[in-house]
């Protein structure tokens, strides 16, 4: 069995990490090639040629260039497309399976640029061309069935995992020393981009509220920076309480989790919530959006707290509870760590392999 594993993301991103972990856990069991626009260390990478465009680069590559490129790639028993936005490849390459993280382009299209929304909506129609669809959560499967009308039997849920060797309990102060973060302050952590669906603006409002009772607290925001968030931070006079290192080397991410007292995530919706799981594996309690798949990862009042993602006051309340009560923080930390043990990349890969075998046979 020869598999073409296709991704368009670097491995430090969520779906990029997913694709790499599937490859890493299966490369010694089957013949599998890793298709990516960039070389991936520790993978037998075959480079996908992209159009280098000034705007809408990903969108236009999704719809036009990736399908065109794979028309000429043959001699594989199965094509595993690891991102729903590349679904149009399935029109030309059979048999194929497609991993779907979410269909937010339909459910939350208002915050997506018009061209991306228009072409993305057309791309999702090609999900029907796949022999099987892998959903990264039960919530995404529900959307596929209820919104797109996909046959439930066609969708297999393969929950994401976490690398327990990378994300584990570490000494907080030594991590802060390595990252040059202050040792005498509480730290609230958020990891991800600042695009609108990440809802960073509500995190800032909650953090502003939090500072009234915990003025010596820092918000550390790791990920790409957007100008509108920079301006908002300045308007709210929060610059002295926020650290934004931007994108960091993936080897530093585990240290940021362990350096924090609490992790916050208020995404409007998500297909899974991998940073929340990585926080839990690091023994860090979470205040998270209750929308989408987050309840599958975070247990309310056990591993953290779930809130309406637009409710900054409730978010601030739970952050204050965790930062102000060391016993509560310790209890949530232990339960978070134990919860994360039930998620495994090995288990995810094994279930994926069974789907490969069923489709090829």
C-alpha positions in Angstrom: 0.0 0.0 0.0 1.5 3.3 -1.1 0.1 6.5 0.3 0.4 10.2 -0.8 -0.1 12.3 2.4 -0.9 15.9 1.3 -0.6 19.0 3.4 -0.2 22.7 2.8 0.9 23.7 6.3 4.2 23.9 8.1 4.4 21.3 10.9 4.3 23.9 13.7 0.7 24.8 12.9 -2.3 22.7 14.0 -3.1 20.9 10.8 0.6 20.8 9.9 1.3 19.0 13.2 -1.5 16.6 12.5 -0.2 15.7 9.0 3.4 15.2 10.4 2.3 13.1 13.3 0.3 10.8 11.0 3.4 10.4 8.8 5.7 9.9 11.7 3.6 7.2 13.3 3.0 5.3 10.0 6.2 5.7 8.0 7.7 2.4 9.4 4.4 0.5 8.8 3.5 1.5 5.2 5.1 3.2 2.2 4.0 6.8 2.6 5.3 10.1 0.9 4.8 13.5 2.4 3.7 16.2 0.0 4.2 19.8 1.2 5.0 23.2 -0.2 8.1 23.4 2.0 10.7 20.8 3.0 9.8 19.1 6.3 12.6 18.0 8.5 12.4 14.2 9.4 10.0 13.5 6.5 10.4 12.2 3.0 9.1 15.4 1.5 7.9 15.8 -2.1 7.5 19.5 -2.9 4.2 20.9 -4.1 4.7 23.7 -6.5 2.6 26.7 -5.3 1.7 30.0 -7.1 3.6 32.8 -5.3 0.9 35.5 -5.2 0.8 38.8 -3.3 -2.8 38.3 -2.1 -5.2 35.4 -1.6 -2.2 33.1 -2.1 -3.7 30.1 -0.1 -7.2 30.5 -1.5 -6.1 30.5 -5.2 -3.7 27.7 -4.6 -6.4 25.6 -2.9 -8.8 26.0 -5.8 -6.5 26.1 -8.9 -2.9 25.1 -8.4 -3.1 22.1 -6.0 -5.6 20.2 -8.1 -3.6 21.0 -11.3 -0.4 19.8 -9.6 -1.8 16.5 -8.5 -3.3 15.7 -11.9 0.2 14.6 -12.9 1.0 12.7 -9.6 0.2 9.0 -10.1 1.2 5.6 -8.9 -0.3 5.9 -5.4 -2.9 3.5 -4.0 -4.5 6.3 -1.9 -4.4 10.0 -1.6 -4.9 11.4 1.9 -5.8 15.1 1.7 -5.3 16.5 5.2 -7.1 19.8 4.8 -10.7 20.3 3.7 -9.7 23.4 1.7 -7.7 21.1 -0.6 -10.8 19.0 -1.3 -10.8 19.7 -5.0 -7.8 17.4 -5.4 -10.3 14.5 -4.9 -12.0 15.4 -8.2 -8.9 14.2 -10.0 -7.3 11.6 -7.7 -9.1 8.5 -6.6 -9.3 6.8 -4.3 -8.9 9.6 -1.8 -9.8 10.4 1.8 -10.1 14.0 3.2 -9.5 15.2 6.8 -11.9 17.9 7.8 -11.0 20.2 10.7 -14.1 22.3 10.4 -16.5 23.9 7.9 -16.3 27.4 9.5 -16.1 29.0 6.0 -19.8 28.1 5.8 -20.9 28.5 9.4 -18.9 31.7 10.1 -18.5 33.0 6.6 -19.1 36.6 7.6 -15.6 37.0 9.1 -13.9 35.4 6.0 -12.9 37.5 3.0 -15.3 37.3 0.1 -13.1 35.5 -2.4 -12.0 32.9 0.2 -15.6 32.4 1.2 -16.8 32.1 -2.4 -14.1 29.6 -3.6 -14.0 27.8 -0.3 -17.7 27.1 -0.5 -17.2 25.6 -3.9 -14.2 23.6 -2.7 -16.2 21.9 0.1 -18.6 20.4 -2.5 -15.7 18.1 -3.5 -15.8 16.4 -0.1 -18.5 14.2 -1.7 -15.8 12.9 -4.1 -13.8 11.3 -1.3 -14.2 7.6 -0.4 -14.0 8.5 3.3 -13.9 11.7 5.4 -11.9 11.9 8.6 -13.3 14.3 11.1 -11.0 15.6 13.9 -13.9 15.9 16.4 -17.5 14.8 17.0 -18.6 18.4 16.6 -17.2 18.6 13.1 -18.8 15.3 12.1 -22.1 16.7 13.3 -21.7 19.8 11.1 -20.7 17.6 8.1 -23.9 15.6 8.4 -26.3 18.3 9.4 -25.1 21.2 7.3 -23.5 19.5 4.2 -25.6 16.4 4.2 -22.7 14.0 4.2 -23.7 10.4 4.9 -22.8 9.7 8.6 -21.3 6.3 7.7 -18.8 8.0 5.4 -17.4 10.1 8.3 -14.9 8.6 10.7 -13.9 10.6 13.8 -10.2 10.5 14.5 -9.5 12.7 17.5 -6.2 14.6 17.5 -3.4 13.6 19.9 -0.7 15.3 21.8 3.0 14.5 22.0 3.5 13.6 25.6 7.3 13.7 25.3 7.1 17.4 24.2 4.2 18.6 26.2 4.6 17.6 29.9 5.0 19.1 33.3 8.1 21.2 33.6 9.5 23.5 36.3 7.8 26.8 35.8 10.6 29.1 37.0 13.3 27.3 34.9 11.0 27.7 31.8 10.6 31.4 32.5 14.3 31.9 32.9 14.9 30.3 29.5 12.3 32.5 27.9 13.4 35.6 29.8 10.0 36.0 31.4 9.6 37.6 34.9 9.4 35.1 37.8 7.4 37.4 40.1 4.2 37.8 38.0 1.3 35.6 37.1 1.1 34.7 33.4 -2.0 34.2 31.2 -1.0 32.5 27.9 -2.7 32.5 24.5 -1.2 30.9 21.4 -2.5 31.4 17.9 -3.0 34.0 15.2 -4.8 37.3 15.8 -7.3 36.8 12.9 -10.8 37.7 13.9 -12.1 34.2 14.6 -9.5 33.9 17.3 -11.4 36.6 19.2 -8.3 38.2 20.7 -10.2 41.4 21.2 -12.4 39.7 23.8 -9.4 38.3 25.5 -8.0 41.8 25.8 -11.2 43.1 27.4 -11.2 40.2 29.9 -7.5 40.8 30.6 -8.2 44.5 31.3 -10.9 43.5 33.8 -8.5 41.0 35.4 -5.9 43.6 36.0 -8.2 45.4 38.4 -7.7 42.6 41.0 -4.4 41.2 39.7 -2.3 44.2 38.5 0.9 42.2 38.4 -0.3 39.8 35.7 1.1 39.5 32.2 -0.7 38.3 29.1 1.8 36.4 26.8 0.4 36.2 23.3 2.4 33.8 21.0 1.6 33.9 17.3 1.3 36.2 14.3 0.5 39.8 15.0 -2.2 41.8 13.3 -2.3 45.6 13.2 -5.8 46.0 14.5 -4.8 44.2 17.7 -1.7 46.3 18.1 -3.9 49.4 17.9 -6.4 48.0 20.3 -3.7 47.2 22.9 -2.5 50.8 22.6 -6.0 52.2 23.0 -6.6 50.1 26.1 -3.2 51.1 27.6 -2.2 47.5 28.0 1.3 47.6 26.3 3.2 47.3 29.6 1.2 44.2 30.6 1.4 42.3 27.3 4.3 40.4 25.8 3.9 39.4 22.1 6.9 37.5 20.9 5.2 36.7 17.6 5.8 33.3 16.0 8.4 31.3 17.9 10.4 28.2 17.2 8.3 25.1 17.8 10.8 23.8 20.3 10.0 26.8 22.5 6.2 26.2 22.6 6.3 23.6 25.4 8.3 26.1 27.5 5.7 28.8 27.1 2.9 26.4 28.2 4.9 25.4 31.3 5.8 29.0 32.1 2.1 30.0 32.4 -0.3 29.9 35.2 -3.4 29.6 33.0 -4.2 29.3 29.3 -7.0 31.2 27.7 -8.7 30.6 24.4 -11.9 32.3 23.2 -12.1 31.2 19.6 -15.6 31.8 18.1 -15.5 28.2 16.9 -12.9 25.5 16.2 -12.7 22.0 14.9 -10.7 20.7 17.9 -8.6 23.0 20.1 -5.1 21.6 20.0 -3.5 24.3 22.1 -6.0 23.6 24.9 -5.0 20.0 24.9 -1.3 20.9 24.8 -1.9 23.1 27.9 -3.6 20.3 29.7 -0.7 17.9 28.9 1.6 20.5 30.4 -0.6 20.6 33.6 -2.0 24.1 32.9 -5.7 24.8 33.6 -7.7 26.3 30.8 -10.4 29.0 30.4 -11.9 28.2 27.0 -14.7 29.0 24.6 -17.6 26.6 25.1 -18.4 26.6 21.3 -17.4 24.0 18.7 -15.3 21.1 19.8 -13.8 22.7 22.9 -16.1 20.7 25.4 -14.5 17.5 23.9 -11.1 18.7 25.2 -11.9 20.9 28.3 -14.1 19.7 31.1 -15.9 22.5 32.9 -14.9 22.8 36.5 -12.6 19.8 36.2 -9.7 20.7 33.8 -10.7 24.4 33.5 -13.8 26.5 32.7 -15.9 26.9 29.6 -17.5 30.3 28.8 -19.4 32.1 26.1 -16.6 33.4 23.9 -18.1 36.9 23.7 -18.5 37.2 27.5 -15.4 39.0 28.7 -16.7 39.4 32.2 -17.2 35.7 32.7 -13.8 35.0 31.2 -12.2 37.5 33.7 -14.2 35.9 36.6 -12.7 32.5 35.9 -9.2 33.8 35.3 -9.4 35.6 38.7 -10.6 32.4 40.4 -7.7 30.4 39.0 -5.0 33.0 39.7 -6.3 33.9 43.1 -6.8 30.3 44.5 -3.6 28.1 44.5 -5.6 25.1 45.7 -8.1 25.4 42.8 -5.2 25.9 40.4 -3.5 22.8 41.7 -6.6 20.7 41.5 -7.4 21.8 37.9 -3.8 21.2 36.9 -3.8 17.6 38.1 -7.1 16.8 36.3 -6.0 18.6 33.2 -2.8 16.5 33.1 -4.8 13.3 33.5 -7.4 14.3 30.9 -4.6 14.8 28.3 -3.4 11.2 28.8 -6.5 10.0 26.9 -5.4 11.7 23.7 -2.6 10.1 21.7 -1.1 10.6 18.2 -0.4 6.9 18.1 -4.1 6.1 18.6 -5.1 8.7 15.9 -2.6 7.2 13.4 -3.7 3.6 14.1 -7.3 4.5 13.4 -6.3 6.4 10.3 -4.4 3.3 9.1 -7.5 1.2 9.5 -9.3 3.6 7.2 -6.5 3.4 4.7 -6.8 -0.4 4.7 -10.5 -0.4 4.3 -10.5 2.0 1.4 -7.6 0.3 -0.5 -9.1 -3.1 0.0 
